Amino acid sequence: MAELKTTPTRASVDDYLAGVPDERRRGDAAIVCEMMRRVTGQPPAMWGDSIVGFGSRHLRYATGRELDWFEVGFSPRKQALTVYLTEGFDGHDELLSRLGPHSTGRACLYLRRLDAVDLDVLERLVKAAVEQARSGQT
């Protein structure tokens, strides 16, 4: 089995965020970082080269695959601020409808402009993901 590349590192979150080239994306990342720190009660940690994760949990899939992963995280990518809500979006249609401009993947929320979304709704989505992760529900 291939080695998982996205694992916790000792790299500095502050240095990583300070190095985000786009000023607006850097500011958006700082806001989301503080929000996730507050919601999780955990310090941020670098996971791989470009994901800031909060908390840690062990996942075991039906296939037998096991891995350690963060509860929630984000990455200030060039195209969009990517928010990782690893529990996905099932049951959150109402919140997503009020969030503002976004797109989603299975467990990724893509935000082009943080100032275009409702931060209270984003925080509620993050809280719901953390609660779900900590309860063991998937």
Biotite code that builds the C-alpha atoms (Angstrom):
import biotite.structure as struc

atoms = struc.array([
    struc.Atom([0.000, 0.000, 0.000], chain_id="A", res_id=1, res_name="MET", atom_name="CA", element="C"),
    struc.Atom([1.274, 3.487, -0.841], chain_id="A", res_id=2, res_name="ALA", atom_name="CA", element="C"),
    struc.Atom([2.542, 5.667, 1.993], chain_id="A", res_id=3, res_name="GLU", atom_name="CA", element="C"),
    struc.Atom([0.142, 8.480, 2.917], chain_id="A", res_id=4, res_name="LEU", atom_name="CA", element="C"),
    struc.Atom([1.733, 11.866, 2.110], chain_id="A", res_id=5, res_name="LYS", atom_name="CA", element="C"),
    struc.Atom([-0.664, 13.963, 4.172], chain_id="A", res_id=6, res_name="THR", atom_name="CA", element="C"),
    struc.Atom([0.558, 13.410, 7.705], chain_id="A", res_id=7, res_name="THR", atom_name="CA", element="C"),
    struc.Atom([1.311, 15.834, 10.536], chain_id="A", res_id=8, res_name="PRO", atom_name="CA", element="C"),
    struc.Atom([4.657, 17.611, 10.262], chain_id="A", res_id=9, res_name="THR", atom_name="CA", element="C"),
    struc.Atom([6.704, 19.851, 12.506], chain_id="A", res_id=10, res_name="ARG", atom_name="CA", element="C"),
    struc.Atom([6.534, 22.724, 10.004], chain_id="A", res_id=11, res_name="ALA", atom_name="CA", element="C"),
    struc.Atom([5.437, 26.103, 11.332], chain_id="A", res_id=12, res_name="SER", atom_name="CA", element="C"),
    struc.Atom([1.824, 27.019, 10.598], chain_id="A", res_id=13, res_name="VAL", atom_name="CA", element="C"),
    struc.Atom([2.662, 30.702, 11.135], chain_id="A", res_id=14, res_name="ASP", atom_name="CA", element="C"),
    struc.Atom([5.512, 30.554, 8.610], chain_id="A", res_id=15, res_name="ASP", atom_name="CA", element="C"),
    struc.Atom([3.342, 28.697, 6.102], chain_id="A", res_id=16, res_name="TYR", atom_name="CA", element="C"),
    struc.Atom([0.501, 31.211, 6.376], chain_id="A", res_id=17, res_name="LEU", atom_name="CA", element="C"),
    struc.Atom([2.892, 34.178, 6.242], chain_id="A", res_id=18, res_name="ALA", atom_name="CA", element="C"),
    struc.Atom([4.210, 32.770, 2.963], chain_id="A", res_id=19, res_name="GLY", atom_name="CA", element="C"),
    struc.Atom([0.836, 32.674, 1.201], chain_id="A", res_id=20, res_name="VAL", atom_name="CA", element="C"),
    struc.Atom([1.543, 34.919, -1.818], chain_id="A", res_id=21, res_name="PRO", atom_name="CA", element="C"),
    struc.Atom([-1.900, 36.464, -2.284], chain_id="A", res_id=22, res_name="ASP", atom_name="CA", element="C"),
    struc.Atom([-2.650, 39.065, 0.409], chain_id="A", res_id=23, res_name="GLU", atom_name="CA", element="C"),
    struc.Atom([-6.415, 38.472, 0.391], chain_id="A", res_id=24, res_name="ARG", atom_name="CA", element="C"),
    struc.Atom([-6.010, 34.695, 0.561], chain_id="A", res_id=25, res_name="ARG", atom_name="CA", element="C"),
    struc.Atom([-3.470, 35.150, 3.389], chain_id="A", res_id=26, res_name="ARG", atom_name="CA", element="C"),
    struc.Atom([-6.004, 37.249, 5.340], chain_id="A", res_id=27, res_name="GLY", atom_name="CA", element="C"),
    struc.Atom([-8.797, 34.752, 4.674], chain_id="A", res_id=28, res_name="ASP", atom_name="CA", element="C"),
    struc.Atom([-6.547, 31.950, 5.945], chain_id="A", res_id=29, res_name="ALA", atom_name="CA", element="C"),
    struc.Atom([-5.826, 33.847, 9.166], chain_id="A", res_id=30, res_name="ALA", atom_name="CA", element="C"),
    struc.Atom([-9.568, 34.293, 9.811], chain_id="A", res_id=31, res_name="ILE", atom_name="CA", element="C"),
    struc.Atom([-10.362, 30.620, 9.177], chain_id="A", res_id=32, res_name="VAL", atom_name="CA", element="C"),
    struc.Atom([-7.363, 29.506, 11.233], chain_id="A", res_id=33, res_name="CYS", atom_name="CA", element="C"),
    struc.Atom([-8.551, 31.474, 14.262], chain_id="A", res_id=34, res_name="GLU", atom_name="CA", element="C"),
    struc.Atom([-12.125, 30.236, 13.795], chain_id="A", res_id=35, res_name="MET", atom_name="CA", element="C"),
    struc.Atom([-11.029, 26.594, 13.677], chain_id="A", res_id=36, res_name="MET", atom_name="CA", element="C"),
    struc.Atom([-8.731, 27.059, 16.675], chain_id="A", res_id=37, res_name="ARG", atom_name="CA", element="C"),
    struc.Atom([-11.643, 28.500, 18.665], chain_id="A", res_id=38, res_name="ARG", atom_name="CA", element="C"),
    struc.Atom([-14.151, 25.850, 17.558], chain_id="A", res_id=39, res_name="VAL", atom_name="CA", element="C"),
    struc.Atom([-11.879, 22.836, 18.075], chain_id="A", res_id=40, res_name="THR", atom_name="CA", element="C"),
    struc.Atom([-9.963, 24.072, 21.106], chain_id="A", res_id=41, res_name="GLY", atom_name="CA", element="C"),
    struc.Atom([-6.881, 22.619, 19.374], chain_id="A", res_id=42, res_name="GLN", atom_name="CA", element="C"),
    struc.Atom([-3.758, 24.298, 18.013], chain_id="A", res_id=43, res_name="PRO", atom_name="CA", element="C"),
    struc.Atom([-3.209, 24.250, 14.260], chain_id="A", res_id=44, res_name="PRO", atom_name="CA", element="C"),
    struc.Atom([-0.697, 21.809, 12.796], chain_id="A", res_id=45, res_name="ALA", atom_name="CA", element="C"),
    struc.Atom([0.683, 21.382, 9.310], chain_id="A", res_id=46, res_name="MET", atom_name="CA", element="C"),
    struc.Atom([-0.463, 18.214, 7.575], chain_id="A", res_id=47, res_name="TRP", atom_name="CA", element="C"),
    struc.Atom([1.726, 17.605, 4.570], chain_id="A", res_id=48, res_name="GLY", atom_name="CA", element="C"),
    struc.Atom([2.996, 20.652, 2.704], chain_id="A", res_id=49, res_name="ASP", atom_name="CA", element="C"),
    struc.Atom([-0.158, 22.716, 2.453], chain_id="A", res_id=50, res_name="SER", atom_name="CA", element="C"),
    struc.Atom([-2.971, 21.736, 4.828], chain_id="A", res_id=51, res_name="ILE", atom_name="CA", element="C"),
    struc.Atom([-3.517, 23.288, 8.236], chain_id="A", res_id=52, res_name="VAL", atom_name="CA", element="C"),
    struc.Atom([-5.356, 20.741, 10.375], chain_id="A", res_id=53, res_name="GLY", atom_name="CA", element="C"),
    struc.Atom([-6.921, 20.801, 13.823], chain_id="A", res_id=54, res_name="PHE", atom_name="CA", element="C"),
    struc.Atom([-7.296, 17.835, 16.128], chain_id="A", res_id=55, res_name="GLY", atom_name="CA", element="C"),
    struc.Atom([-6.521, 14.271, 15.204], chain_id="A", res_id=56, res_name="SER", atom_name="CA", element="C"),
    struc.Atom([-8.510, 11.090, 14.863], chain_id="A", res_id=57, res_name="ARG", atom_name="CA", element="C"),
    struc.Atom([-7.974, 7.543, 13.724], chain_id="A", res_id=58, res_name="HIS", atom_name="CA", element="C"),
    struc.Atom([-10.118, 6.425, 10.801], chain_id="A", res_id=59, res_name="LEU", atom_name="CA", element="C"),
    struc.Atom([-10.872, 2.816, 9.890], chain_id="A", res_id=60, res_name="ARG", atom_name="CA", element="C"),
    struc.Atom([-12.675, 2.194, 6.610], chain_id="A", res_id=61, res_name="TYR", atom_name="CA", element="C"),
    struc.Atom([-14.830, -0.809, 5.705], chain_id="A", res_id=62, res_name="ALA", atom_name="CA", element="C"),
    struc.Atom([-12.093, -1.798, 3.252], chain_id="A", res_id=63, res_name="THR", atom_name="CA", element="C"),
    struc.Atom([-9.709, -2.245, 6.193], chain_id="A", res_id=64, res_name="GLY", atom_name="CA", element="C"),
    struc.Atom([-7.692, 0.846, 5.365], chain_id="A", res_id=65, res_name="ARG", atom_name="CA", element="C"),
    struc.Atom([-6.672, 2.822, 8.456], chain_id="A", res_id=66, res_name="GLU", atom_name="CA", element="C"),
    struc.Atom([-5.162, 6.270, 8.806], chain_id="A", res_id=67, res_name="LEU", atom_name="CA", element="C"),
    struc.Atom([-4.791, 9.201, 11.153], chain_id="A", res_id=68, res_name="ASP", atom_name="CA", element="C"),
    struc.Atom([-6.455, 12.402, 9.984], chain_id="A", res_id=69, res_name="TRP", atom_name="CA", element="C"),
    struc.Atom([-7.438, 15.822, 11.295], chain_id="A", res_id=70, res_name="PHE", atom_name="CA", element="C"),
    struc.Atom([-10.963, 16.716, 12.458], chain_id="A", res_id=71, res_name="GLU", atom_name="CA", element="C"),
    struc.Atom([-11.181, 19.856, 10.309], chain_id="A", res_id=72, res_name="VAL", atom_name="CA", element="C"),
    struc.Atom([-8.665, 21.803, 8.288], chain_id="A", res_id=73, res_name="GLY", atom_name="CA", element="C"),
    struc.Atom([-8.072, 24.219, 5.455], chain_id="A", res_id=74, res_name="PHE", atom_name="CA", element="C"),
    struc.Atom([-5.647, 25.149, 2.727], chain_id="A", res_id=75, res_name="SER", atom_name="CA", element="C"),
    struc.Atom([-5.278, 28.599, 1.144], chain_id="A", res_id=76, res_name="PRO", atom_name="CA", element="C"),
    struc.Atom([-4.955, 27.314, -2.419], chain_id="A", res_id=77, res_name="ARG", atom_name="CA", element="C"),
    struc.Atom([-4.537, 29.622, -5.398], chain_id="A", res_id=78, res_name="LYS", atom_name="CA", element="C"),
    struc.Atom([-7.987, 28.973, -6.896], chain_id="A", res_id=79, res_name="GLN", atom_name="CA", element="C"),
    struc.Atom([-9.956, 28.885, -3.637], chain_id="A", res_id=80, res_name="ALA", atom_name="CA", element="C"),
    struc.Atom([-9.684, 28.623, 0.105], chain_id="A", res_id=81, res_name="LEU", atom_name="CA", element="C"),
    struc.Atom([-10.343, 24.925, 0.620], chain_id="A", res_id=82, res_name="THR", atom_name="CA", element="C"),
    struc.Atom([-12.044, 23.961, 3.882], chain_id="A", res_id=83, res_name="VAL", atom_name="CA", element="C"),
    struc.Atom([-11.856, 20.279, 4.800], chain_id="A", res_id=84, res_name="TYR", atom_name="CA", element="C"),
    struc.Atom([-14.901, 19.081, 6.709], chain_id="A", res_id=85, res_name="LEU", atom_name="CA", element="C"),
    struc.Atom([-14.038, 15.407, 6.680], chain_id="A", res_id=86, res_name="THR", atom_name="CA", element="C"),
    struc.Atom([-17.523, 14.243, 7.611], chain_id="A", res_id=87, res_name="GLU", atom_name="CA", element="C"),
    struc.Atom([-18.967, 15.665, 4.380], chain_id="A", res_id=88, res_name="GLY", atom_name="CA", element="C"),
    struc.Atom([-22.147, 17.658, 3.927], chain_id="A", res_id=89, res_name="PHE", atom_name="CA", element="C"),
    struc.Atom([-25.025, 15.212, 4.390], chain_id="A", res_id=90, res_name="ASP", atom_name="CA", element="C"),
    struc.Atom([-27.757, 16.883, 6.403], chain_id="A", res_id=91, res_name="GLY", atom_name="CA", element="C"),
    struc.Atom([-26.337, 20.373, 5.950], chain_id="A", res_id=92, res_name="HIS", atom_name="CA", element="C"),
    struc.Atom([-28.289, 21.550, 2.901], chain_id="A", res_id=93, res_name="ASP", atom_name="CA", element="C"),
    struc.Atom([-29.987, 24.366, 4.814], chain_id="A", res_id=94, res_name="GLU", atom_name="CA", element="C"),
    struc.Atom([-26.685, 25.785, 6.081], chain_id="A", res_id=95, res_name="LEU", atom_name="CA", element="C"),
    struc.Atom([-25.055, 25.448, 2.678], chain_id="A", res_id=96, res_name="LEU", atom_name="CA", element="C"),
    struc.Atom([-27.977, 27.305, 1.096], chain_id="A", res_id=97, res_name="SER", atom_name="CA", element="C"),
    struc.Atom([-27.277, 30.260, 3.419], chain_id="A", res_id=98, res_name="ARG", atom_name="CA", element="C"),
    struc.Atom([-23.487, 30.188, 3.210], chain_id="A", res_id=99, res_name="LEU", atom_name="CA", element="C"),
    struc.Atom([-22.997, 32.243, 0.068], chain_id="A", res_id=100, res_name="GLY", atom_name="CA", element="C"),
    struc.Atom([-20.970, 31.462, -3.068], chain_id="A", res_id=101, res_name="PRO", atom_name="CA", element="C"),
    struc.Atom([-19.190, 28.111, -2.748], chain_id="A", res_id=102, res_name="HIS", atom_name="CA", element="C"),
    struc.Atom([-18.742, 24.732, -4.319], chain_id="A", res_id=103, res_name="SER", atom_name="CA", element="C"),
    struc.Atom([-18.220, 21.356, -2.697], chain_id="A", res_id=104, res_name="THR", atom_name="CA", element="C"),
    struc.Atom([-16.465, 18.073, -3.211], chain_id="A", res_id=105, res_name="GLY", atom_name="CA", element="C"),
    struc.Atom([-17.115, 15.007, -1.066], chain_id="A", res_id=106, res_name="ARG", atom_name="CA", element="C"),
    struc.Atom([-15.606, 16.600, 2.025], chain_id="A", res_id=107, res_name="ALA", atom_name="CA", element="C"),
    struc.Atom([-14.169, 19.847, 0.648], chain_id="A", res_id=108, res_name="CYS", atom_name="CA", element="C"),
    struc.Atom([-15.765, 23.264, 0.690], chain_id="A", res_id=109, res_name="LEU", atom_name="CA", element="C"),
    struc.Atom([-14.292, 25.675, -1.859], chain_id="A", res_id=110, res_name="TYR", atom_name="CA", element="C"),
    struc.Atom([-14.571, 29.396, -1.129], chain_id="A", res_id=111, res_name="LEU", atom_name="CA", element="C"),
    struc.Atom([-13.221, 31.866, -3.668], chain_id="A", res_id=112, res_name="ARG", atom_name="CA", element="C"),
    struc.Atom([-13.838, 34.907, -1.438], chain_id="A", res_id=113, res_name="ARG", atom_name="CA", element="C"),
    struc.Atom([-14.311, 34.644, 2.283], chain_id="A", res_id=114, res_name="LEU", atom_name="CA", element="C"),
    struc.Atom([-15.851, 38.144, 2.368], chain_id="A", res_id=115, res_name="ASP", atom_name="CA", element="C"),
    struc.Atom([-18.677, 36.842, 0.152], chain_id="A", res_id=116, res_name="ALA", atom_name="CA", element="C"),
    struc.Atom([-19.823, 34.158, 2.591], chain_id="A", res_id=117, res_name="VAL", atom_name="CA", element="C"),
    struc.Atom([-21.648, 34.294, 5.912], chain_id="A", res_id=118, res_name="ASP", atom_name="CA", element="C"),
    struc.Atom([-18.942, 33.598, 8.519], chain_id="A", res_id=119, res_name="LEU", atom_name="CA", element="C"),
    struc.Atom([-21.524, 32.617, 11.147], chain_id="A", res_id=120, res_name="ASP", atom_name="CA", element="C"),
    struc.Atom([-22.845, 29.915, 8.815], chain_id="A", res_id=121, res_name="VAL", atom_name="CA", element="C"),
    struc.Atom([-19.299, 28.766, 8.034], chain_id="A", res_id=122, res_name="LEU", atom_name="CA", element="C"),
    struc.Atom([-18.595, 28.490, 11.747], chain_id="A", res_id=123, res_name="GLU", atom_name="CA", element="C"),
    struc.Atom([-21.766, 26.450, 12.256], chain_id="A", res_id=124, res_name="ARG", atom_name="CA", element="C"),
    struc.Atom([-20.634, 24.060, 9.494], chain_id="A", res_id=125, res_name="LEU", atom_name="CA", element="C"),
    struc.Atom([-17.216, 23.719, 11.139], chain_id="A", res_id=126, res_name="VAL", atom_name="CA", element="C"),
    struc.Atom([-18.814, 23.104, 14.558], chain_id="A", res_id=127, res_name="LYS", atom_name="CA", element="C"),
    struc.Atom([-21.140, 20.475, 13.104], chain_id="A", res_id=128, res_name="ALA", atom_name="CA", element="C"),
    struc.Atom([-18.204, 18.693, 11.451], chain_id="A", res_id=129, res_name="ALA", atom_name="CA", element="C"),
    struc.Atom([-16.208, 18.679, 14.691], chain_id="A", res_id=130, res_name="VAL", atom_name="CA", element="C"),
    struc.Atom([-19.164, 17.420, 16.720], chain_id="A", res_id=131, res_name="GLU", atom_name="CA", element="C"),
    struc.Atom([-19.816, 14.676, 14.178], chain_id="A", res_id=132, res_name="GLN", atom_name="CA", element="C"),
    struc.Atom([-16.136, 13.683, 14.076], chain_id="A", res_id=133, res_name="ALA", atom_name="CA", element="C"),
    struc.Atom([-15.912, 13.521, 17.863], chain_id="A", res_id=134, res_name="ARG", atom_name="CA", element="C"),
    struc.Atom([-19.092, 11.509, 18.183], chain_id="A", res_id=135, res_name="SER", atom_name="CA", element="C"),
    struc.Atom([-17.731, 8.843, 15.866], chain_id="A", res_id=136, res_name="GLY", atom_name="CA", element="C"),
    struc.Atom([-20.593, 9.259, 13.398], chain_id="A", res_id=137, res_name="GLN", atom_name="CA", element="C"),
    struc.Atom([-19.749, 9.252, 9.705], chain_id="A", res_id=138, res_name="THR", atom_name="CA", element="C"),
])
